[in-house]
Amino acid sequence: MTHLRQLMLEELQRHNFADSTIRSYLHAVEHLSRYFHRRPDQLGPEHIRQYQAALFTKLKFSPNTVTLRLAALRFFYIQVLKRSWSIAETPYPKKAFHLPEILSQEQVARLIDAAEFPFHRILLMTLYATGARRAEVAHLKISDIDSQRMVIHIRGGKGRKDRDVMLSPKLLDALRVYWRGLRRKPTDWLFPGNRWHTASYPVTTKVLWTACQQAAERAGLAHKQIHPHTLRHCFATHLLEAGADLRTIQMLLGHHDLEETTIYLHLSRRHLSATGSPLDALTIREQGEQTQSV
């Protein structure tokens, strides 16, 4: 590990950044260095300007990814190198807004039923039943399942925030079946890692991604580009369609701002169909109908 990388790692840890953010920030600075084949402390504002342009034109990165890269470089130059950073010279790009892919409840059932392995099936059920992020599901502990209060404790979520979500009776039954089928009962992690699920560390998030991809292909839903976050979106949208209010959904998802949650208003069939199109109020001729002459 180079001296600069070690310094940046220490600064990120001092700021109590999440492990995923630390990895992303370190990767961003390394990528800048490799792009110019020079140490990052030898690069200045003009290099940053060229790099930012290349992220769009050559590498075809999304605006959100470019924003993350710039945030990482800004942290490095200000906190590690103790240099100034001009927002005017390195403006953050406008964020792209895309509606997420949503499955119907029937399609979610097809997806779960199409899981190739029982372990994949329980992961998909947990993702949909809780609306948790894939890292949150991967890091669930046995002690997080509270069958007395019928809640699941999500610990250390995004922004290092804890929250509780409902424990579905159907999920609880499925978890008990999963537990009975384990070769060796874990003592800590609910979903242990390795091929036999006997490790002392949790399953990786890649396993949850693979479970979604393989089940989607087997269910004939591969064209939907389904990933773990798709089930989180489905959880929120289906709750909204069932009558849950946005504030409740915000708390269940662990959103910091209610505005993040309002995206599901664009996806809920109940809300989209609540107001008719103004076209329906018009009296117009049917196609091919002729106007009567006076």
N, C-alpha and C positions, 0 to 999 in steps of 0.2 A: 504494500500500500504506500503510495507516494505521500510526501509530507502535506501537500495541498489537500489531497483527498481525506487524509486523517483530520486535518483542521476543519474541513467542511463537515465531516461526519460528527465531530465533537460539537460544532455549532448547532447542527440540526438536532442533536440529542439534547443540547442545553435548552433549546426552544421547545422541547417535548413534542416534536413532530412524530406522526405515526410512521411505523416501519415502511409502509407502502409509499408514503411521501418521501421518506429518506431515500429509498431506492430510486424513485423517479427523478429526484433532484440530482443525485450523484450521476445517474445515467445521462442527464441533460448536459452537465458540464463536461463529461467525458466525450460525449458526441460532438460538442463544439470543438474540443481540442483535436479530435480525430479529423474533423472536417477541414481544419486549417493546418494539420500536422505540426502544431505548435502547442506549447504549454499554455493553459488558459490565462495565467497571469501575464503572458506576453501579448495578449490580445486586447484591443481597445474598442471604443465606440464604433469606429468604422467597420471593424470586423463583425460586431454584433449586428449592425445594420445589414451587411451583406448576408449574414447567416439567417436573419429573420426573413429576408426576401427569398432566400433559397429554400427555406422550409415550405413556403407556399409554391414557388415556381418549379423547383427541381424535385423536391421530395414529396410534394402534394399532400402535406399534412393538413389536418382539419384545423379550423380556427381555435377550437378548444385545446387541441394538442399544442399549438403554437403558444397559446397563452400560458400553458403549464411550463413549457420550456423557458419562456421569458421570465416567469416567476422564479424559476430555479436559478437562472443566471443573475437575476437581480439580487437574490439572496447571497449568492456566491461573491459578487463584487462588493456588496455593501457590508455583509457580516464577516466575510473571510478576508477579503483583500482590503477592506476599509476604504474603498474608493467611492466616489460619487456616482450616481446613476440618474440619468435624465429620462423622465417619463415622456417628455416631448420628443426625444430622439428615438425612443423605442416604445411606441404606442401599442397597447394591447389591441388585437384585432377584434372586430365585432363578432360576438358569439353566434354560431349557427343554431337555429332552433328547428329541431326535427321531432315530430311526434313519434313515440316509440311504437313498436309492433305489439299488437294486442291479440291474444287468442280468446275465443269464446270459451265458456266453461266446458262445453262438449269437447273442444280441441285440447284443453288442459287434461281432461280425463283420458283422452286418447294418448296424449304424450306420456302420462304416468303409466298407463297400462302397457305402453310399448317399451318400457325400460328393460334392457337386456338382462340385468342382474338385480337381485333383491336389494343390494346395497345402493345401486343407482336409483331404484324405485323410492326408497325411503328418503334419499337426498332430495329428489324432485318433490316429493310430498311435503317435506319440511320447508323447502324454498317457497312453495305456493301457500302453504298453510300459515306461514309467519310473515311473509313479505320481507324477510331478512335478506341482506346482501350475502353474496356467496362466501366472503371471508367470515362474516358473522356466523353463518351456518357451520362452516368448517371448524370454527373455534368454540362451538358449543360444548359445555361440560355437562356431565351427568347431573351435577348439582344444580344446573340451570333449569332443569325440568321440575317444576313445582306442581305435582298432580293434586295437591291439597287445595291450592288456590286456582288451579287450572290456568297457570300462566307460564311463559317461558322467559327467562331473564336473558336479555341480550346485553353482554358486557363488552365495554371497550369498542363501541361502534364508531362510525365516522365522527371525527371530532372528539374521540375518546369519551363518548357519552353512553351511559347505560340507559336501558329502557326495558319495559315489560311488554310482551305481546300475548295475545290469547293462545291458550293451548287447546287445540281442537280435540274433542273426544275421539274422532276418527284417527287423528294423527297419534294420539296417545296409545290407542289400540295397536296401530301399526308399529310404533316404537317398541312396544312390549313384544310383539312378534319378532321384530328385528333383534331385540336383546336376547331372546331365547335361542335364536339361531346362531349367535356368535360362538366361535370355537373357544375363545378365552374372554372372559368378562373383563372389560377395561375398568380401571379404577379412577380415571380422570376424564379423558376426552370421550364425548358421546360417539363421535365418528373417528376412531383411530386410523392412523395411516398404515401403509404398506399393503401388499397384495392380500394378506390374510386378515387385515384390520386388527392387528395385535400390537402395534407399535406404541411407544410411549409418547408419541407426538401426534398431532391431529392430521387428518386427511388434507391434502393440498387443494387449493381452489381450482387447479387444473382438472381434478377429478370431477368436480361439479360441472365444469364447462363441458367436459367430455360426455358426462351423463346426459346433458341437455342435447348435445349434438347428435349422439347416437340414437337417442329416443326419438328425436325429431325425424331423423331419416327413416327409422323403422315405422313411424306413425304416418309417413307420407307428408310431413310438414317441413321438410328440409328447405323449401322455398321461402319459409317464413323467417329464416335467419334467427333461430331461437337460441338464446343463451340464458344463464341464470338470472340476469336482471329482467328478462322478459317476464318471468314468473312473478317478480316483485311488482312490475307494472300491472300484471293481470290481477294480482291480489288487491291492489289499490282500486283499480277500475271496477272490479266485480263487487267490492265492498260499497263503492259509491252507487253503483246500479241497484244494490240491495237496500239502499236508504241510509247508509252511514254518512255522517256529516264530515266535512273536510277537516275540521279541527281534530276529530278523533283519528282520522286517517293520517294526518300530519304527525300525531304523537306515536302512532303505531309504526310509521316509517322512520321516525327519528329525524324528520326534516327540521332544520333550524328556522326556516321562514315558511309561512303559510303559502307564499307565492309559488314555492317549489311544488306544492301539492295541487295547486289549481290547474296544472297541466292535465289532470285526469278529468276535468270538466270537458276537455276537448275530445276525450276518448269514451266517455260514458254514453251508451246508447239511450239511456233514460233521459239524460239531460239534452242530448242532441235532438231527440224527437219531442221534447216538451213544447217546443215552439214550432209551429208550422211555417213553411216557406210562404213569403208574400205572393208567390205565383198562384197558390191555391185559392187566394181570395179574388182572383181576376175572373171575369167572364169573357172567355175567348172562344173563337170558333175552333171546331175540330179540324185537323188537317184535311184538306181537300174540300171542305165546306165552302160554298160560294156565297158571297154577299148578295142579298136580294136587291135588285134594282128598284128604285122608286118609280 
